[in-house]
């Protein structure tokens, strides 16, 4: 890709009603497609309904040569030492760098089931402490002590040590002020769910913080063809819309409410499309159109300051090849 500052991540399939063998095959295929098409890494989801992201990441590593798992990490699931240990072991066993997608958790039902009543902003304060401990454990061979509001460790040492070139990249949702503050505090890349670029101010993004977005892309040589593919892949779905509305009511995530507030009626003639999000088929907006149309919008995002792009789950290898064409033009 012409611009070395731009990094692209795909997304691993979610676990649903698949038989184990079929799910394993889907994950391995998407991982191989992602690597062949030049993705830096691949996002692996984590919530109460998904398989353990670390086991899925091991499957990804076993089926690729250099693709980096971007593992979603939720503090309610495991101690920060356990996360650091997993990262160090992946480095030791496979020589593979891991990225961490630090999530505070936005679905109240998941958190309630875990007896976690921590408020939205407090969860990001906890996430900052959690991430700080992980970084300290992985960046020094010396014992680490830390005392905060949520965590305390005393002379805790990470074995095996992790070479500096394998230190994890760290992402944090930056859609809310609390999330952005956590990204600034930990030196993480702030990931957002973008608006159309026409709705941004012309000035630069928040200074001093690396920024990225989550976005799906469907592009073809001809815009009409792209929309035919989009409508076929994401038809109107009343049941999905009802599930989306219910999820919105049980979420306190700022990004979720911000996307929902945009609506699609005012965006019908735009390449920016929310039907996959509004029918609970995706957790991000889509860009749909010709190569040139989508490339222009991506170039605008890059100009605003977004350099990391996390794509939606690719439907096929060919879809990633179409996306490559768009990024080649945008960069």
N, C-alpha and C positions, 0 to 999 in steps of 0.2 A: 504494500500500500504506500502511495507517495508521501503521506504525512506520518512520520514516525511517532509523533506526539499523540496520535489518535489510536485508542485501543478498543477493540470490539470483543464483546463476550456474547455467546449464545446462551440459551437456557435449556436445562435438562427437562425431559418429559416428567410430568407429575404422575405419581402413583394413583391409580383409580381402581377400576374393576378388573384390570389385567390379571391374567395368570402370571405367576412369577417368571416363567420362562419367556413369555412375550414381553414383559416389562424389561427384563434384562437385555433382550435383543434390541428393543427400542432405544434404551439408554446407550448401549454400545454403538448403535448406528448413528445416533445424533452426535455423539462425541466424536466419532470418526469423521463425519461430514464437517463438523465445526473445525476440526484441526486441518483437514484438507483445504478448507476455504479460508484459512488464515486467521481464525479467531484466536485471541490470546488465551481465553479461558471459557468456562461454562458455569453458569449459575445453577446451584443445586438448592432447591427449596427445603424449608424446614418448618413444619407446623404439626399439630396433633394428628393430622390425617395422613402424613407422609412417612415414607420409610426413613430410617436414620440416614442423614445426609453424609456422614463420614463413610458408611458402608457403600453408599452409592458412589461417592467420590473415589473409593478404592477401585470400584468397577470401571470408572472412567479412566483412571490411570492405567489399569491393566489393558485397556483397549486403545490407548493412544501413546504417542512418543513424547509429546511436550505440552499438551493442553493442560492448563492450570484449573483445577476445580475452584470455583468461587462458592464457598460453603456458607450457607445462611446459619448464623450463630445466634441463639436465643438464650440470654442469661438464665431464664427460668429452667432450662433443661440440664445444665451442667456447670460445674465450678470452672472459673477461668483457668485454673491449673490444668484441668482435663483438656481444655481446648488447646492450650500451649503444648501439652504433651502430644496431642494428635498431630499438630503441625510439625513438631520436632521429629516425630517418628516417621511421618511421610517424607520429610527431608532426608532422614537417615536411611530409610529402606528403599526409596525410589529416586532420590535426588530431584524431586519435583517440588516446585514452588506452589504454595497454596495461597489463595486469596480468601479473605474473610468478609462476609456481608453481615455486619452487625445489625441485628434487628431487635427492636424494643417489644414487638408484639402488639398487633392492633385489633385482634379479634377477642372481644371480651369473653366469649364463651370458652375459648381455649384457655385464657388466663384464669377464669373462674374455676375451671376443672382442675387447675394446678394450685388452687387456693392462693392466687396472686392478685391482690387487690390494689397494687401499686398504681398510682395515677399516671397519666400520660407523660407529663413533664418529669416526674420523679423517675420513671423508667429510663429516660434518657440520661439522667444524672447517674443512675445505676450503671447504665451502659458505658458511660465514660470511665467510671472506676474499673469496670470489668475489662474494657479494652486496654486501659493503661497497665493493668496487671499482666495481661497477656503479652503486651509489647515488652515490658521490662523483663519478664521471665525469658523471653526468646532472644533478647538483645545483649544479654550479659551472662558470662559463665559464673558470676558471683551470686551468692545467696541474695534473695530479694525480700525486703520487708515493706509492707504497705498498710496503712491504717486510714480507712475512709468511713463514710456513713454506712455503706452497705457491705464492704468486704475488709477483712483483715488477714494478712499473712505475716509470718515471722521467719526470716532466714530460709525462705523456700528456694530451692535450687532446681533448675531444669536439667535433666539428664535424659537423652543425649543433648548436647549443645547443638545449636543450629548455625550453620555457616551464614555469614552476613548476606550473601547473594541469594539466599533462600528465605530471607525474612518475608513474612506475608504482606501482600498489599491489603489494605483495609478500606472498606466502604461502609458508609453510614447513610441512612435516609436523611436527606437535607430538606425535605419539603416543609417541615415545621421549624419554628424558631428554636425549639428545644433540640430537634435533631441536628440543625445546622450548628448550634452551639457545641453539641457533642462531637461533630466532625472537626470543628476548629480546635477543641480541647485535645483531641487525640491525634490530630494530623491526618485524619482520614479523608478520602474522596467523598464528597457529598453527592449522593445520587437523588435525582428528582424525577418526577413524572411531569413531562413538559407540557406547556401550553403551545398553541401555534406561535411561531416566532414573531408574527405581526403584533402579538399582544405583549411583547417584551419591550422595555425601554431600550434605547440605542446604546446606553452606557455599558461598561463591562460588568460581568458577574461579580459577586462579592469578592473583594480582593483577598489574595493570600490563601485561598482554598481551592484545591482541585475539585472540579465539578463534572458530573456525568448525568446521563438520562437513561431511563428505560423506555423503549419504544419498539413497536412492531413495524415491519416494512413489507409491503406488497408492491412490487414495481415490475413493469414490463416496458418493452420498447414503445408501446402504444398505451396511453392512459385508459382508453376504453377497455382494452383487454385486462389491464390491472384491476379495474373495478369489477369486471365479470368474475375474475378469480376471487376477489374479496367477498362479493355477495354470495358466491357459491360456497366459500369456506365458512363464512359467518352469516348464515341466513337469519331472518327475524326469528326470535325464539321467545315466546311469551313466558314459558316456564323459567328460562334463564333470566329474564328480566325480573321476575318475582324473586328469584334467589338473590340476584344482585341487590334488589331493594331491601331484602331481609338482612343481607350481609352489611349493607350500609348502616342499618339501624344498630347493629351490634359491633360496629367498629368505631374507635375514636382516633383513627389515623387521619391526619390532616390531608395527606395526598388523596385518600379515598374520597373525602368530601369535596376537595377542590376539583377533581376530575368530574365528579357527579354534578357539580354546580355549573360546569361549562355547557353540558347538554349537547345534543347533536343537531337540533333544529337550525341553529344559526350557522352550522358548519357544513351544510349539505353540499355546497359548491366548492368546499376546500378539499385539499388532499389530507387534512387532519380528520381522523375518523374515530369515533368512540363506541360504535356498536359492539365490537368484541368485548369491551369493558362493561358496557351496559347490559349485556346478556350473560355475564359471568363466564365468558370463554377466555378472557385474558385479564391481566392486571395492569395493562398499560394502554395508552393510546396507540393508534396505527397511523402511518403515513402511506397513502395509496395514490398511485399515479404513474406517469411515465418516468423513465430513468431520469430525464432532465428535470422534471418537476420535483421529484423526491430529492434528487441530488442538490437542487437549489435550496430546498428547505434544510437539508442536513448541513450544507455549507453555512447557512444562516445560524444554525445551532452552534457550529464550530466557531463562527465569528463571535458569537455571544460569549463563548468561553467554555463550552462543554467539549471535553476531549475523550471521555469514556462513554461508550454506548453499550447498553445491555439489551440485546434483542429478545424478542419473544421466542417461544419454542418453535424451531423450524419445522415446517410440514414435510419438506423433502430436501435432499441435497441440492436439487436444482433451484429451490427457493433461495438458498444461501448463495448460490452462484449469481442469481439476479441481484441480490443485495450487494454482492461484491462489486458488480458493475456500477451500482449507484454510488458506493463509497469511493470508487476509483475516480468518478467524475466530481464528487463533492470535495475531495482532498486535493 
